[in-house]
Amino acid sequence: MQSSAVLPVLFEVLPRVAHIAAYIAVGVFAANLVVAFGLVERIAGLSRYLTSPANLPDEVGTAIVTTAASTTAGYGMLAEFRESGVLDDRATLVAVTINTFFGFVQHIFTFYWPVLIPILGREVGFMYVGARAAIALAITATGVVAGAVLLSDRNTTPVAVAETDGSGGAVDAAAADGAGDGDAADSADAADTDDSLREAVEDAARSTWDKLRRIVPRLAVVYVAVTLLLRTTDLESFAALASPLTNLVGLPGAAVPVVVAFAFDTTTGAATIAPAVGETFTPKQAVATMLIGGIISFAVSTFKRSIPFQYGIWGPEFGSKVIAVNTGLKIVFIGVAVALLVA
């Protein structure tokens, strides 16, 4: 392949890979520090209502909380927990499923509230966002139930908390030698604390670098390959699925172009259907049409974004499992939501 064809792809892909790598680095580094400093109990308090019934260790709660701020960083933390043996493959899939609603929460403030609701109007906008929230919450609840049924102590290995007097007699001897010498003991404690802090940060940085060395090259290769393939493949064929789906649920014929637009660009799809609400579409029909557009878009977005991202983080084998679980559950619950809207 000529370099003239590859260079534009590299200029398009490399900034995206760098952006994702930065968030993965944040997630992995934070995961190591949270464990090293014993902050799990403080951060994972609220998420324990989800992790405990799902038979997941408290450490996973930190990833769940992080996902609400950054999906990429949350996934990076889960990847670190899987790599370090805190979670096996089954437990990781459950944790990824539980993460769904918290990943959705992030988009409320970055896209749904400032962009989509103003385009769709208050009634349809809130109905659509509410439907997506209910779908995400249902998937998270499914993950909790799956963890309760499928997981046990064999699937997880909580990070052991170091015993405060693990050195036994040495601690007692040091205490005895330091008796009556409070200033010296305080200085020694301060020095030990500084050393421990430095070692924890250095270990976290080392682990993060090791993780990035494995993930980033794989991420870049997959993104380049997918981008090159997209430039030579006609993805419009996916839109052929729109007409059978809209006919199946009894939506107006005008739903087909909306679904096609929505499948390739959410904002464009919303702008396309907004003027037709109240004339061609009822609010419920409009929301159902956009949800069907979401189903079609999975075929496109999985190929364009999910495969490079998930393969980059997990590798092809486990990444395929994550994609299958995520996509399958979304399609099932979107289908349920559409059926309820058009019933």
C-alpha positions in Angstrom: 0.0 0.0 0.0 1.3 3.4 -0.9 2.6 5.7 1.8 0.3 8.4 0.5 -2.7 6.3 1.5 -1.3 5.4 4.9 -0.1 8.8 6.1 -3.6 10.4 6.3 -4.8 7.4 8.3 -1.9 7.8 10.7 -2.7 11.5 11.2 -6.3 10.5 11.9 -5.6 7.6 14.2 -2.6 8.6 16.3 -4.2 11.5 18.1 -7.2 9.2 19.0 -4.9 6.5 20.2 -2.9 9.0 22.3 -6.1 10.3 23.8 -7.3 6.8 24.8 -3.9 5.8 26.1 -3.8 8.9 28.4 -7.1 7.9 30.0 -6.0 4.3 30.3 -2.8 5.5 32.0 -4.9 7.5 34.5 -7.2 4.5 35.2 -4.3 2.0 35.7 -2.3 4.4 37.8 -5.3 5.3 40.0 -6.1 1.6 40.4 -2.7 0.9 41.8 -2.6 3.9 44.1 -6.1 3.2 45.4 -5.0 -0.3 46.4 -1.6 0.7 47.7 -3.0 3.4 50.0 -5.9 1.4 51.2 -8.5 3.9 49.8 -10.8 1.2 48.6 -13.1 1.4 51.6 -13.6 5.2 51.2 -14.1 5.3 47.5 -16.2 2.1 47.0 -18.7 2.8 49.8 -21.8 3.5 47.7 -20.9 1.1 44.9 -20.7 -1.7 47.5 -24.5 -2.0 47.2 -23.8 -3.3 43.7 -20.5 -5.1 44.1 -21.4 -7.0 47.3 -24.6 -8.7 45.9 -22.7 -9.4 42.7 -20.0 -11.2 44.7 -17.3 -8.8 43.5 -14.5 -7.4 45.6 -14.6 -3.8 46.9 -11.8 -2.8 44.5 -14.2 -3.1 41.6 -16.3 -0.3 43.2 -13.4 2.1 42.4 -13.6 1.3 38.7 -17.4 1.8 38.8 -17.1 5.2 40.4 -14.3 6.1 37.9 -16.5 5.1 34.9 -19.0 7.8 35.8 -16.2 10.4 35.1 -14.3 8.5 32.3 -15.4 5.2 30.7 -11.9 4.7 29.3 -10.3 5.2 32.7 -12.8 2.9 34.3 -12.1 0.2 31.8 -8.4 0.7 32.4 -8.9 0.0 36.1 -10.8 -3.2 35.3 -8.1 -4.3 32.9 -5.5 -3.8 35.7 -7.6 -5.8 38.2 -8.0 -8.6 35.7 -4.3 -8.6 34.8 -3.3 -8.6 38.5 -5.6 -11.5 39.3 -8.2 -9.6 41.3 -10.8 -10.7 38.7 -11.0 -13.7 36.5 -12.6 -13.5 33.0 -16.1 -14.3 34.2 -15.9 -11.7 37.1 -14.5 -9.1 34.7 -17.5 -9.6 32.3 -19.9 -9.1 35.2 -18.0 -6.0 36.3 -18.1 -4.6 32.7 -21.9 -5.2 32.6 -22.4 -3.4 35.9 -20.4 -0.5 34.7 -23.0 0.2 31.9 -25.2 2.7 33.8 -22.3 4.6 35.2 -20.9 5.0 31.7 -24.3 6.4 30.6 -24.3 8.9 33.5 -21.2 10.6 32.0 -23.0 11.1 28.7 -25.9 12.9 30.4 -23.7 15.9 31.2 -21.5 15.8 28.1 -24.1 15.1 25.3 -27.7 14.4 26.2 -28.4 17.5 28.4 -26.4 20.1 26.4 -26.9 18.8 22.9 -29.7 16.2 22.3 -32.5 17.6 24.6 -32.3 21.1 23.1 -32.6 19.6 19.6 -35.5 17.2 20.4 -37.4 19.5 22.7 -38.2 18.9 26.3 -40.9 16.1 26.0 -39.2 13.9 23.4 -35.8 14.7 24.7 -36.6 13.6 28.3 -38.5 10.6 27.0 -35.5 9.5 24.9 -32.9 10.1 27.6 -35.2 8.4 30.2 -35.5 5.4 27.9 -31.7 5.2 27.5 -31.3 5.5 31.2 -33.8 2.7 31.9 -32.0 0.5 29.4 -28.6 1.2 30.9 -30.0 0.6 34.4 -31.5 -2.7 33.3 -28.2 -3.9 31.9 -26.5 -2.9 35.2 -29.1 -4.8 37.2 -28.6 -7.8 34.9 -24.9 -7.7 35.8 -25.7 -7.7 39.5 -28.0 -10.7 39.1 -25.5 -12.5 37.0 -22.8 -11.9 39.6 -25.1 -13.2 42.4 -25.8 -16.4 40.4 -22.5 -17.0 38.5 -19.7 -15.7 40.8 -18.2 -17.1 43.9 -14.9 -16.6 45.8 -13.2 -18.7 43.1 -13.7 -16.0 40.6 -12.1 -13.1 42.6 -9.0 -12.5 44.7 -9.4 -9.4 46.8 -6.2 -7.5 47.4 -4.8 -8.6 50.8 -4.6 -5.8 53.4 -1.1 -5.8 55.0 -1.1 -6.6 58.7 -0.2 -3.7 60.8 2.2 -5.8 62.9 3.2 -8.3 60.2 6.9 -8.2 61.2 6.0 -9.8 64.6 8.9 -9.6 67.0 10.8 -7.1 65.0 8.0 -4.6 65.6 8.0 -5.2 69.3 11.8 -5.0 69.5 11.8 -1.7 67.6 9.1 -0.4 69.9 11.1 -1.4 72.9 14.3 0.1 71.7 12.5 3.3 70.9 10.8 3.6 74.3 11.6 6.9 75.9 12.9 8.3 72.6 9.7 9.8 71.1 11.4 12.3 68.8 13.6 9.7 67.2 10.6 7.3 66.8 8.5 10.1 65.2 11.3 10.9 62.8 11.7 7.3 61.9 7.9 7.0 61.3 7.9 10.1 59.1 10.9 8.7 57.1 9.1 5.3 56.7 5.9 7.1 55.5 7.8 9.1 52.9 9.6 5.9 51.7 6.3 4.1 51.5 4.6 6.9 49.6 7.5 7.1 47.1 7.5 3.3 46.6 3.8 3.2 46.1 3.9 5.9 43.4 6.9 4.3 41.7 5.3 0.9 41.7 2.1 2.5 40.3 4.0 4.3 37.6 6.0 1.1 36.7 2.8 -0.9 36.4 1.2 1.8 34.3 4.1 1.9 31.9 4.2 -1.9 31.6 0.4 -1.9 30.8 0.7 0.9 28.2 3.6 -0.9 26.5 1.3 -3.8 25.9 -1.9 -2.0 25.1 -0.9 1.0 23.0 0.9 -0.8 20.1 -2.0 -3.2 19.8 -4.5 -0.3 20.0 -2.7 1.6 17.2 -2.5 -1.4 14.9 -6.2 -2.3 15.2 -7.3 1.3 14.8 -5.1 1.7 11.6 -6.4 -1.6 10.2 -10.1 -0.7 10.9 -9.7 2.8 9.5 -8.1 1.6 6.3 -10.9 -1.0 5.9 -13.6 1.6 6.5 -12.2 3.7 3.6 -12.6 0.7 1.2 -15.9 -0.7 2.5 -19.5 0.5 1.9 -21.2 0.5 5.3 -24.4 1.8 3.9 -25.5 -1.8 3.5 -26.1 -1.9 7.2 -28.9 0.6 6.7 -30.8 -2.0 4.7 -31.9 -3.4 8.1 -33.8 -0.2 8.8 -36.9 -0.9 6.7 -37.7 -4.4 8.0 -37.3 -3.3 11.6 -39.5 -0.2 11.3 -42.2 -2.2 9.4 -42.1 -4.9 12.1 -43.0 -2.5 14.9 -45.5 -0.5 12.8 -43.7 2.8 12.5 -44.4 5.3 9.7 -42.4 5.0 6.4 -40.7 8.3 7.3 -38.9 6.4 10.1 -36.5 4.7 7.6 -34.4 7.8 6.7 -34.3 8.9 10.3 -33.0 5.5 11.4 -30.4 5.6 8.7 -29.3 9.1 9.7 -29.4 8.2 13.4 -27.3 5.0 12.8 -24.4 7.1 11.4 -24.7 10.2 13.5 -26.9 10.7 16.6 -27.0 14.5 16.4 -28.0 14.4 12.7 -30.7 11.8 13.4 -32.2 13.9 16.2 -32.2 17.0 14.0 -33.9 15.0 11.2 -36.8 13.7 13.3 -37.3 16.8 15.5 -39.4 18.8 13.0 -41.6 15.8 12.2 -42.7 15.2 15.9 -46.4 16.0 16.2 -47.0 15.7 12.5 -45.6 12.5 11.2 -44.5 11.0 14.6 -46.0 10.9 18.0 -43.5 11.4 20.8 -43.5 7.7 21.5 -43.0 6.8 17.9 -40.1 9.3 17.7 -38.4 7.7 20.6 -38.9 4.2 19.2 -37.5 5.3 15.9 -34.4 6.7 17.5 -33.9 3.6 19.6 -34.1 1.4 16.4 -31.5 3.8 15.0 -29.4 2.9 18.0 -29.8 -0.9 17.2 -28.6 -0.3 13.6 -25.8 1.9 14.8 -24.3 -0.9 16.8 -23.3 -2.6 13.6 -21.4 0.5 12.6 -20.1 1.7 16.0 -19.0 -1.7 17.0 -16.8 -1.9 13.8 -15.6 1.7 14.0 -15.0 2.1 17.7 -15.7 -0.9 19.9 -13.5 -3.4 18.2 -10.4 -1.2 18.2 -11.0 0.0 21.8 -11.9 -3.3 23.3 -9.2 -5.3 21.4 -6.7 -2.7 22.4 -7.5 -3.0 26.1 -8.2 -6.7 26.4 -6.8 -8.4 23.3 -8.9 -10.0 20.6 -10.1 -13.1 22.5 -11.4 -11.5 25.6 -12.2 -8.2 23.8 -14.6 -10.2 21.6 -16.4 -11.5 24.6 -16.8 -8.0 26.0 -18.2 -6.7 22.7 -20.6 -9.7 22.5 -22.0 -9.2 26.0 -22.3 -5.4 25.7 -23.9 -5.5 22.3 -26.2 -8.4 23.0 -27.6 -6.9 26.2 -28.1 -3.5 24.6 -30.0 -5.0 21.6 -32.2 -7.1 23.9 -33.2 -4.2 26.2 -33.6 -1.7 23.4 -35.9 -4.2 21.8 -37.9 -4.4 25.0 -38.1 -0.6 25.3 -39.3 -0.3 21.6 -42.0 -3.0 22.2 -43.3 -1.1 25.2 -43.3 2.2 23.4 -45.3 1.0 20.3 -47.6 -1.4 22.3 
